Amino acid sequence: MPMVMRGGALPEVIQGGMGVGVSGWRLARAVSSAGQLGVVSGTALDALLTRRLQLGDPSGDVRRALAAFPVPELAAAVVDRFHVAGGVAAGERLRAQPMLRVERGEQAELLTVLGNFVEVWLAKEGHGGPVGINYLEKVQLGLAPGMFGAILAGVDCVLVGAGVPGYVPELARRLARREPVTVRVRFDGGEEDYDHRFDPVALLGRTGFGSGAGTRFGSGAGTQFDAGTGPGRPAAPLRRPDVLAIVSLPLLASYLARDEATTPDGFVIETHGAGGHSAPPRGVLRLDAQGDPVYGPRDHPDLAKMAGIGVPFWLAGGAAHPERLAAARAMGAAGVQVGSAFALCEESGLVAGLRESLRTRARTGTLRVRNDPKASPTGFPFKVAELPGTLSDPAIRAARRRVCDLGYLRVPHRTAKGTVGYRCPAEPEAAYSRKGGAVPDTEGRLCLCNGLLAAVGLGQRHPAGRDEPPAVTLGQDLDFLTDLSPDGGPYRAVDVVEWLTGARTARGPISQVVPPSAGWGP
């Protein structure tokens, strides 16, 4: 049963789940309070949790959410370890948190559960609208613990892209029943996959963490997690969220819909104009004069086929305009997903100066957003907004010392000794080569983990003022600013919702409002 809004209708507008804190809880809560589907990003929420605590959590929001966690001993232990009253001193490094691993990664999994719980809990606080969370299927080790934390907080919808999420509907069902799950993790280099087991009850009842080997979250090895149902009684099932698969073409949607076990509750059809990661063009990769991938007719979704699948769908990528929403609905879609218009609003997690600079440059026609085929370590093309002082600047990129200290996009591989190692083409070239990676694969790669955290004001600090520079992503269609920010000034999330769903005075035929370049149509 697909998710419905108040009044029994599907949402017309899904707020895009822009990564690493841009789609934070404040933005999602504002959109949901305005009557549409607000979405938080599910990427790096363990880092957001620990770094917000280290910066003092001056509003108390993070600690208030942690106080609602169903195993209070675990939440209290995280506060004890990471919270710094008044915030760490200027220039002081932020304490690192454990990285996700295929083996012995329980501490990182716990922080992932807690980080996802906090973000969703805060997004849902104070209103009755639904809230979603967005994941990258590429970040496989974080998917199960992240989704479980979100489910504990009552998340209504899970959106998954950047991969083939056929296993996610069943994953959601099993996690809602608190059952152990297995996620098949791909190893780099065409090696065998690894079956990674995640047991939520065992994790929350018996996770070792703290300052000493004997320290444990909870009351000891025998602690059992039951989410407040009382000792000795079986825990009631949690609510299984709806699952929306983010795909680029009906072909994958049709494949997923062939089997009840893999059929999601809905699809988001995301064309290459959307911000962040996008699917590469079908066929041989060709670049235009600006170095962007060239997309052709085979990359445009056939919406008649999409409508024939019989599952609700939303359109994304250049969809931010009232007439485009009307056109999408006329073509059988339930509505649209919009990212960039929300990324530049006041509730967005982007640092205020970056939002202002992006709006100003877009208004003056000096903002360029590249679809860079090399920037992301994932191998997917990634939109990079060109701004001075960010990783889009070759001088800034060259001056940054390569480091891989967060590891969300690193991938496991088998070492020569048969053990499990991890590598990322954005790490130091020598380290990547030593781990068996091909050095040419490191060319042009950006450390998106550190860069995107810096873009929301949570970047790592380094000696001598060499703090991590930000990386900024945005969609390539910024026409919405003509209406929402004609003078380059600020606007709010509710302004976007009301503009999209309010009076739709047509400026011309739909064929003019939604040109073929938007990627919609046969």
VOGU-3710 file (C-alpha; in Angstrom, 3 decimals, decimal comma):
1> mpmvmrggal> 0,000/0,000/0,000  1,825/3,151/-1,162  2,339/5,972/1,254  -0,388/8,601/1,339  -0,493/12,159/2,606  -3,099/13,712/4,806  -6,375/13,525/2,884  -5,538/10,152/1,333  -3,555/11,335/-1,716  -0,012/10,535/-2,804
11> peviqggmgv> 2,430/13,446/-2,418  2,712/15,713/-5,431  6,175/16,853/-4,375  8,996/14,761/-2,953  11,856/16,838/-1,604  15,100/15,379/-2,913  17,389/13,581/-0,461  20,504/15,627/-1,171  23,509/14,059/0,431  25,379/14,531/3,697
21> gvsgwrlara> 23,246/16,973/5,617  21,954/19,260/2,849  18,645/17,460/3,173  18,788/17,634/6,935  16,024/17,282/9,474  15,114/20,982/9,471  14,470/20,958/5,724  12,542/17,673/5,770  10,419/18,849/8,680  9,602/22,124/6,890
31> vssagqlgvv> 8,520/20,314/3,709  6,459/17,712/5,562  4,829/20,432/7,657  3,892/22,144/4,390  1,965/19,054/3,256  4,446/17,219/1,024  7,075/14,484/1,516  10,146/15,788/3,306  13,241/13,605/2,984  16,480/13,452/4,952
41> sgtaldallt> 19,703/12,193/3,460  20,803/8,892/4,961  24,484/9,309/4,060  27,146/9,842/6,765  24,611/10,350/9,559  27,024/8,789/12,059  29,517/11,565/11,265  26,819/14,226/11,495  25,822/12,838/14,890  29,313/12,740/16,395
51> rrlqlgdpsg> 30,433/16,073/14,930  27,317/17,944/16,019  27,909/16,626/19,531  31,572/17,671/19,407  30,559/21,171/18,323  28,524/21,382/21,510  25,012/20,676/20,211  24,125/24,221/21,343  20,417/23,865/20,553  20,228/20,538/22,388
61> dvrralaafp> 18,359/18,961/19,458  20,683/15,989/19,038  20,637/15,117/22,742  16,860/15,546/22,879  16,454/13,013/20,061  18,955/10,632/21,638  16,952/10,758/24,863  14,052/9,209/22,917  16,133/6,254/21,695  14,582/2,976/22,936
71> vpelaaavvd> 17,837/1,790/24,530  18,803/4,833/26,629  22,080/3,341/27,894  23,458/3,224/24,358  22,476/6,796/23,579  23,908/8,034/26,879  27,230/6,316/26,191  27,516/8,069/22,821  26,811/11,429/24,445  29,439/10,689/27,103
81> rfhvaggvaa> 32,031/9,846/24,485  31,427/12,575/21,889  29,660/15,558/23,454  31,892/18,549/24,234  30,195/21,257/26,288  30,656/24,555/24,474  32,217/22,794/21,473  35,797/21,869/20,666  38,263/24,736/20,561  38,872/26,575/17,296
91> gerlraqpml> 41,382/24,719/15,170  41,094/21,513/17,186  40,571/18,321/15,202  37,257/16,548/15,488  37,410/13,056/16,931  36,957/10,356/14,305  34,301/7,698/14,559  34,807/4,035/13,610  34,408/3,140/9,929  31,922/0,586/8,621
101> rvergeqael> 33,527/-2,793/7,939  32,403/-6,202/6,713  33,948/-7,744/9,840  34,066/-6,376/13,392  32,218/-3,219/12,472  29,672/-3,217/15,310  30,687/0,147/16,764  30,254/1,880/13,410  26,942/0,096/12,890  25,668/1,308/16,248
111> ltvlgnfvev> 26,577/4,914/15,461  24,854/4,489/12,098  21,680/3,246/13,805  21,758/6,176/16,237  22,558/8,786/13,589  19,659/7,665/11,401  17,319/7,544/14,392  18,219/11,102/15,412  17,779/12,598/11,935  14,388/10,980/11,310
121> wlakeghggp> 13,127/11,593/14,851  13,893/15,302/14,600  12,382/15,527/11,096  9,127/13,998/12,382  8,924/16,037/15,557  5,978/18,392/15,965  3,813/17,534/12,933  1,839/14,644/11,447  3,241/14,591/7,911  5,266/11,682/6,488
131> vginylekvq> 9,063/11,772/6,380  11,357/9,812/4,073  15,051/8,974/4,046  17,308/8,637/1,007  20,134/6,085/0,680  22,814/5,261/-1,871  22,745/1,543/-2,618  26,464/1,922/-3,330  27,054/2,468/0,414  26,092/-1,134/1,108
141> lglapgmfga> 27,554/-1,616/4,580  25,519/1,266/5,983  22,177/0,395/4,423  20,825/-2,153/6,926  21,883/-0,405/10,162  20,860/2,960/8,748  17,450/1,736/7,691  16,900/0,053/11,050  17,653/3,282/12,900  15,248/5,150/10,634
151> ilagvdcvlv> 12,547/2,511/11,164  12,984/2,813/14,939  12,245/6,529/14,564  9,091/5,837/12,517  10,314/6,717/9,038  7,473/6,559/6,510  9,395/6,050/3,278  12,819/4,822/2,190  14,221/5,986/-1,157  17,198/4,110/-2,616
161> gagvpgyvpe> 19,238/5,003/-5,697  22,741/4,612/-7,170  22,386/0,875/-7,677  19,886/-1,940/-8,095  17,704/-1,967/-4,957  15,788/-5,169/-5,656  16,515/-6,563/-2,193  15,441/-3,425/-0,308  11,674/-4,144/0,010  12,398/-7,465/1,727
171> larrlarrep> 15,156/-5,821/3,780  12,625/-3,280/5,045  10,137/-6,018/5,913  12,658/-8,053/7,895  14,125/-5,071/9,730  10,636/-3,946/10,758  10,290/-7,375/12,395  13,733/-6,929/14,052  15,016/-10,000/12,222  18,644/-10,594/11,214
181> vtvrvrfdgg> 19,314/-9,690/7,587  22,067/-10,388/5,092  23,275/-7,795/2,602  25,352/-9,059/-0,299  28,361/-6,741/-0,444  30,203/-6,403/-3,747  33,974/-6,739/-3,643  36,144/-4,604/-5,913  37,960/-6,228/-8,797  35,241/-8,643/-9,907
191> eedydhrfdp> 35,809/-10,871/-6,908  33,200/-12,909/-5,070  30,506/-11,098/-3,136  30,443/-11,159/0,650  27,328/-11,966/2,678  27,310/-9,386/5,456  24,988/-10,189/8,353  23,301/-7,514/10,445  21,375/-8,551/13,552  19,665/-5,517/15,125
201> vallgrtgfg> 18,709/-7,230/18,382  22,194/-8,628/18,959  23,785/-5,277/18,101  21,681/-3,178/20,443  21,882/-5,715/23,225  25,575/-6,547/23,127  27,646/-3,805/21,496  31,029/-3,131/23,067  32,053/0,529/22,897  33,707/3,037/25,146
211> sgagtrfgsg> 37,004/3,861/26,817  37,921/0,366/27,935  37,660/-3,186/26,697  35,151/-4,035/29,374  32,844/-1,097/28,671  29,566/-2,026/27,053  26,544/-0,150/25,901  23,560/-1,252/27,927  23,636/-3,254/31,122  25,851/-6,054/29,887
221> agtqfdagtg> 26,174/-8,939/27,486  22,733/-10,214/28,393  20,880/-6,973/27,634  18,053/-7,591/25,189  16,523/-4,948/22,974  12,735/-4,841/22,891  11,972/-1,171/22,113  10,076/-0,632/25,303  7,715/-3,609/25,262  8,921/-4,775/28,653
231> pgrpaaplrr> 11,283/-7,506/29,817  10,434/-11,061/28,918  7,840/-10,146/26,298  8,332/-10,436/22,511  8,760/-7,098/20,826  5,904/-5,921/18,644  6,790/-5,431/14,965  7,787/-1,953/13,920  6,037/-0,284/10,993  7,533/-1,237/7,656
241> pdvlaivslp> 8,200/1,913/5,588  7,301/2,272/1,946  10,188/1,780/-0,464  10,752/3,982/-3,506  13,400/2,851/-5,995  15,252/5,668/-7,760  15,972/4,568/-11,336  16,840/6,300/-14,584  14,823/4,220/-17,050  11,646/2,082/-17,146
251> llasylarde> 13,813/-0,910/-18,089  15,090/-1,288/-14,531  11,652/-0,473/-13,129  10,123/-3,268/-15,229  12,819/-5,677/-14,061  12,156/-4,903/-10,393  8,375/-5,123/-10,856  8,511/-8,656/-12,288  8,667/-10,216/-8,830  6,522/-9,325/-5,822
261> attpdgfvie> 9,576/-9,623/-3,553  11,512/-6,959/-5,474  8,640/-4,633/-6,412  8,897/-1,332/-4,552  5,927/0,786/-3,531  6,887/3,387/-6,095  9,609/4,653/-8,419  11,412/7,942/-8,861  12,501/8,322/-12,489  15,572/10,520/-12,256
271> thgagghsap> 17,066/11,932/-15,448  20,645/13,107/-15,829  19,766/16,760/-15,126  19,333/16,056/-11,417  22,029/17,026/-8,921  24,462/14,647/-7,259  25,080/11,274/-8,880  23,420/10,347/-12,136  23,444/7,216/-14,237  26,041/7,167/-17,016
281> prgvlrldaq> 24,789/7,312/-20,621  23,863/4,028/-22,215  26,436/2,754/-24,667  29,925/4,118/-25,254  30,770/7,131/-23,062  31,226/10,280/-25,142  32,048/13,728/-23,767  31,008/17,107/-25,141  33,302/20,130/-25,536  32,820/20,988/-21,845
291> gdpvygprdh> 33,787/17,481/-20,713  30,256/16,448/-19,749  28,856/13,017/-20,742  26,634/13,106/-23,837  23,169/11,629/-23,336  20,981/10,537/-26,228  17,457/9,298/-26,990  18,143/5,931/-25,334  18,626/7,771/-22,023  15,187/9,440/-22,055
301> pdlakmagig> 12,524/7,469/-20,147  9,473/6,310/-22,061  6,757/7,416/-19,655  4,030/5,451/-21,439  5,942/2,281/-20,540  6,463/3,592/-17,021  2,747/4,200/-16,549  2,020/0,702/-17,860  3,933/-0,913/-14,990  1,098/0,096/-12,681
311> vpfwlaggaa> 3,232/1,345/-9,774  3,142/5,031/-8,700  6,062/7,067/-9,981  7,525/10,546/-9,688  9,760/12,433/-12,150  13,050/14,064/-11,143  15,685/16,134/-12,907  14,662/19,597/-14,095  11,218/19,163/-12,537  11,124/22,347/-10,430
321> hperlaaara> 8,321/24,360/-12,022  4,540/24,354/-11,529  3,944/23,591/-15,203  6,402/20,697/-15,066  4,511/19,247/-12,132  1,277/19,595/-14,114  2,933/18,014/-17,154  4,258/15,112/-15,080  0,805/14,384/-13,709  -0,664/14,599/-17,202
331> mgaagvqvgs> 1,824/11,923/-18,289  0,719/9,550/-15,541  3,147/10,461/-12,761  1,991/11,031/-9,177  4,173/14,138/-9,072  7,787/15,252/-9,088  10,907/15,043/-6,953  12,678/18,383/-6,549  16,147/18,859/-5,102  18,031/22,002/-6,082
341> afalceesgl> 15,170/24,402/-5,340  15,187/23,076/-1,773  19,010/22,955/-1,582  19,094/26,747/-1,945  16,293/27,543/0,514  16,909/28,778/4,044  16,244/25,446/5,783  18,832/23,660/3,657  21,901/22,352/5,453  24,277/24,102/3,036
351> vaglreslrt> 26,467/26,727/4,695  24,668/30,075/4,333  27,536/31,679/2,414  27,514/28,888/-0,149  23,739/29,206/-0,662  24,065/32,961/-1,156  26,966/32,598/-3,569  25,130/29,981/-5,629  21,991/32,132/-5,891  23,972/35,234/-6,787
361> rartgtlrvr> 26,048/33,514/-9,444  23,008/31,815/-10,936  21,226/35,190/-11,143  24,198/36,806/-12,926  24,658/33,848/-15,269  28,145/33,013/-13,979  27,332/29,699/-12,275  28,320/26,543/-14,092  27,366/23,052/-12,929  29,473/20,326/-14,540
371> ndpkasptgf> 28,401/16,715/-14,850  31,867/15,434/-14,063  32,416/11,804/-15,129  35,500/11,433/-12,882  34,739/13,379/-9,705  32,976/10,635/-7,758  34,879/7,590/-6,493  31,758/5,531/-7,307  32,309/5,849/-11,065  28,908/7,521/-11,532
381> pfkvaelpgt> 28,906/11,003/-13,124  28,552/13,645/-10,412  27,333/17,254/-10,663  29,916/19,733/-9,386  28,940/23,385/-8,917  31,918/25,565/-9,806  32,565/27,976/-6,932  35,808/29,654/-5,796  37,236/28,134/-2,643  35,676/24,720/-3,231
391> lsdpairaar> 37,006/21,463/-4,663  35,803/22,569/-8,101  38,839/24,904/-8,145  41,925/23,052/-9,512  44,224/25,016/-7,199  42,184/24,098/-4,124  42,078/20,482/-5,255  45,845/20,368/-5,808  46,595/21,938/-2,415  44,456/19,450/-0,488
401> rrvcdlgylr> 46,357/16,561/1,052  44,636/13,331/0,048  43,271/11,389/2,986  40,580/8,720/3,418  39,435/9,069/7,033  35,660/8,627/6,635  35,457/5,778/4,155  31,805/5,815/3,051  32,694/5,286/-0,614  35,612/2,906/-0,141
411> vphrtakgtv> 34,991/-0,656/-1,312  36,214/-3,964/0,118  38,636/-6,201/-1,742  40,666/-9,335/-1,076  44,300/-8,744/-0,245  47,121/-10,972/-1,469  46,925/-12,736/1,896  43,224/-13,432/1,484  42,107/-10,950/4,131  39,626/-8,115/3,591
421> gyrcpaepea> 41,048/-4,708/2,689  39,458/-1,428/1,643  40,359/1,052/-1,064  39,005/4,209/-2,645  40,281/5,964/-5,789  40,082/9,301/-3,917  42,612/8,180/-1,283  46,380/8,842/-1,676  47,575/7,430/-4,981  50,398/5,427/-3,402
431> aysrkggavp> 48,037/3,794/-0,905  45,526/2,956/-3,625  48,251/1,417/-5,796  49,661/-0,541/-2,852  46,202/-2,063/-2,342  46,042/-3,252/-5,942  44,143/-0,324/-7,444  45,047/1,129/-10,846  46,653/4,562/-10,426  44,887/6,046/-13,512
441> dtegrlclcn> 41,593/5,475/-11,650  42,630/8,110/-9,097  42,839/10,911/-11,665  40,292/13,661/-11,068  38,622/11,928/-8,109  37,280/14,117/-5,318  36,930/13,091/-1,689  33,174/13,571/-1,604  32,952/12,289/1,978  35,042/15,140/3,381
451> gllaavglgq> 33,977/17,723/0,807  30,243/17,295/1,326  30,592/17,366/5,119  32,509/20,647/4,780  29,673/22,043/2,640  27,315/21,755/5,632  29,807/23,223/8,106  31,033/19,930/9,552  34,359/19,535/7,781  37,437/18,176/9,488
461> rhpagrdepp> 40,013/20,639/10,814  43,700/20,158/9,935  46,893/21,812/11,241  47,947/25,235/9,964  44,419/26,112/8,901  44,251/23,494/6,149  40,631/22,652/6,881  38,776/20,427/4,466  37,424/22,480/1,526  33,764/22,001/0,554
471> avtlgqdldf> 32,366/20,204/-2,469  29,025/21,517/-3,719  26,581/19,663/-5,949  23,468/21,036/-7,616  21,201/20,235/-10,552  21,885/21,792/-13,939  18,448/23,386/-14,318  18,233/26,509/-12,132  15,328/28,265/-13,874  13,305/28,071/-10,662
481> ltdlspdggp> 15,334/30,959/-9,227  13,634/33,369/-11,649  10,436/32,938/-9,635  11,686/31,960/-6,193  14,626/34,351/-5,909  14,385/37,005/-8,645  16,718/39,350/-6,735  19,068/36,617/-5,517  17,614/36,845/-2,018  16,581/34,124/0,438
491> yravdvvewl> 13,408/32,061/0,327  11,960/29,242/2,431  10,923/25,628/1,851  7,246/26,513/2,162  7,712/29,028/-0,674  8,912/26,194/-2,922  5,967/23,970/-1,976  3,375/26,695/-2,438  4,905/27,802/-5,744  4,946/24,260/-7,127
501> tgartargpi> 1,502/23,217/-5,967  -0,362/26,551/-6,080  -1,965/28,372/-9,026  -0,367/27,103/-12,220  -0,660/29,906/-14,741  0,680/28,388/-17,938  3,376/30,382/-19,737  2,987/28,379/-22,898  2,202/24,873/-24,165  3,588/22,008/-22,130
511> sqvvppsagw> 5,830/21,122/-25,059  7,554/24,476/-24,516  7,615/24,315/-20,741  9,097/20,804/-20,701  11,588/20,701/-23,601  13,129/17,431/-24,798  16,366/18,383/-23,020  14,610/17,760/-19,706  14,786/14,075/-20,603  11,069/13,343/-20,376
521> gp> 9,205/11,628/-23,131  9,781/8,864/-25,660
//
